[in-house]
Amino acid sequence: MDAQTRLRHSPDATVQEVAGEAILIHLQTGVYYSLNDVGTAFWNLLDGALSIEACAQSLAAEYNAPADVVLADLLELAADLHKEGLVAR
C-alpha cells in the first residue's frame, strides 16, 4: 500500500458516528474499532476515488498540520483498516 492507493469501505464494515468519532463494526467478526476525529474524517473520504495522498492533503489543510506527517499517519491507519478487512482496494 502506498500514497497512490485508493480505498473504499468494505461491504463487511458498518459505521456509527458518536460524538464526532466513528465506531466501525466488522459484520462478520463482530469486532468493533473506534476512530478519533481525524480517523473519522479519513474514513468519510474513502470512496474509492481519492488516493490516500489526496486524503492526506485535504486533512492536512483542514487540521492545519504538516502534510507529510498526516500522510504517514494515514498510511499506517489504512494498513490497519485493510488488515482488519474494513476497507478494500
C-alpha positions in Angstrom: 0.0 0.0 0.0 1.4 3.4 -0.9 0.3 7.0 -1.2 -1.5 6.4 -4.5 -3.6 3.6 -3.2 -7.4 4.2 -3.4 -9.5 2.6 -0.8 -13.3 2.1 -0.3 -15.3 0.8 2.6 -15.6 -2.9 2.8 -19.1 -4.4 2.5 -18.3 -6.2 5.7 -18.0 -2.9 7.6 -20.6 -0.7 9.1 -20.2 2.6 10.9 -21.9 4.6 13.6 -20.8 8.1 14.5 -20.9 9.0 18.1 -19.8 12.5 19.3 -17.9 13.1 16.1 -16.0 9.8 16.3 -16.6 6.7 14.2 -17.3 3.3 15.6 -16.6 0.7 12.9 -18.0 -2.8 13.2 -16.9 -5.7 11.2 -20.1 -7.5 10.4 -18.5 -11.0 10.0 -16.5 -11.0 13.2 -18.5 -8.6 15.4 -15.3 -6.8 16.4 -15.5 -3.1 16.7 -13.0 -0.3 16.2 -13.1 3.3 17.1 -11.6 6.2 15.2 -10.7 9.7 16.5 -11.9 12.8 14.7 -9.1 12.7 12.1 -9.6 9.0 11.5 -13.3 9.6 11.1 -12.7 12.4 8.6 -10.3 10.0 6.7 -13.0 7.2 6.8 -15.5 9.6 5.3 -13.2 10.3 2.4 -12.7 6.7 1.5 -14.9 6.4 -1.6 -12.5 4.5 -3.9 -11.9 7.7 -5.9 -9.4 9.6 -3.8 -5.8 8.3 -3.2 -4.5 8.2 0.4 -2.2 11.1 -0.6 -5.2 13.2 -1.7 -7.0 12.4 1.6 -3.8 13.5 3.5 -3.6 16.8 1.6 -7.2 17.5 2.3 -7.0 16.7 6.0 -3.6 18.5 6.4 -5.3 21.6 5.2 -8.4 21.1 7.3 -6.4 20.5 10.5 -3.5 22.9 9.7 -1.0 20.0 10.0 2.1 19.1 8.1 1.1 17.0 5.0 4.0 14.6 5.3 3.0 13.7 8.9 -0.6 13.3 8.0 0.3 11.1 5.1 2.5 8.9 7.3 -0.3 8.5 9.9 -2.9 7.8 7.2 -0.8 5.1 5.6 -0.4 3.4 8.9 -4.2 3.7 9.6 -5.0 2.5 6.1 -2.8 -0.6 6.5 -4.5 -1.4 9.8 -8.0 -0.9 8.4 -7.1 -3.1 5.4 -5.6 -5.8 7.6 -8.8 -5.9 9.6 -11.0 -6.2 6.5 -12.7 -2.8 7.0 -11.5 -1.3 3.7 -10.8 -2.7 0.2 -8.7 -1.5 -2.7 
